[in-house]
Amino acid sequence: MNQTETYLSELKELFWENNLSVNEYQLERLAHFAELVTEKNKEVNLISRKDIGNIVENHIFISALISQYLPERVSKFLDIGTGGGFPGIPLAITNPLMKGVLADSTTKKINALKEFIINLKLPNVIAENCRVESEEFKSKYANTFNLIVSRSTVPLIILFRYSLPLIKNKAYLMSIKGGNITQEYKTAEMKYKSYIKKSTIFELAYKPNNVRNEKGKKLILLELTK
């Protein structure tokens, strides 16, 4: 069994165990993505080298898992601080009707993502080498997105500040976080309460290795209005 087949086998088990609906082609693309990241990680630090052996569960699957929490009718997302393409690329693979922008300020990472997008034949995403708080990015993408996603990149209060100029009048913010987020959430809520219509925090538990969410991963889902 080669590396891609090993990744595919791991993904099939995780998706089957958790009753998540994806087709064979999507699973194959996710496995291919895992292989691409693993290979490129030898040159560019896309994920921790210590974690490369857990790329399927800790990176690919957890990024795809948030698809089950997607609000209805979201059509265009922005992945802020995407790094190696997480969660944006797995999200794009499992939701082909959504369009997305993967943003990161590190040129080497964005160059890698552009290669991945070509290799994976993903017409619904593009990669932007830019700071989302820059005037250039805000001018280009003002009032564009109805979904912002991010994976542990910046504190929530900063994520709000980055997101508000870029979202439509009604939008959602989804952030994957680890550890105790109570104080971080309270700080953000205190400043941006007027924009928060609804907030939910989900425990990202899954079978077979994180049944009680021992890994402490949470998904913050906020409905925002401007």
C-alpha positions, 0 to 999 in steps of 0.5 A: 500500500502506497502513501496515498492509499494509506491516507485514503484508508484512514479517511474512509474509516474516519468518515464512515465512523462518523457518518459523514457523507462524501463521495469516493472522488472527494475522498481521493482528492483529500488523500491526494492533498495529504500527500501533496502537503506531506511532500511539500512540507519537506521544503516549506513549513506548512504544518509542524513536522512532528505532526506530519504522521497525523496529517489525516486526522489532525489536519485533513479530517478536522478541516472537513469535519466542520462542513457538517456545521455549515449554515445554509446558503453560504456561498463564498468563504475566506480562509484567514491565515490558511497556512497549508490550506487548512481548513480551506482546501478540505472545505472546498473539496467537500463543498464544491458549490462554494467558492473560496479565497485562501489568504496568507501573508507568507509567500512560500505557503501561498505558492505551495497552495497555488500548486496544490489547487492546480494538482487537485483541479479545484476551480472553486478556490484561489490563493491570495498572498496578502494581509487581509487587513491591508487596504489593497485586500479590503478594497478588492474584497469589501462586502464579498464573503458570507463565511469567514473560516480560520484555524487557530490563527489569531485571537477572536477579537482580531479575527472580528476586526479583520472580518468586518470590512470583508463580509456581507451584511449577514455572514458567519464566522467559523473558527477552530480553536483549542483549549479554554476559549472562555476569556478569549470569547468574552473579550471579543464579545465585549467589543463586538456584541452589537454585531453578534446575532447568535453564537454557538460553540461546538465540541469537535468530538469524533470516533474513534480517537476523540469520542469525548473530545479529549483533544479539546478542539472546539468550533466557534460559530457566530452569526454576524450582522452589520 
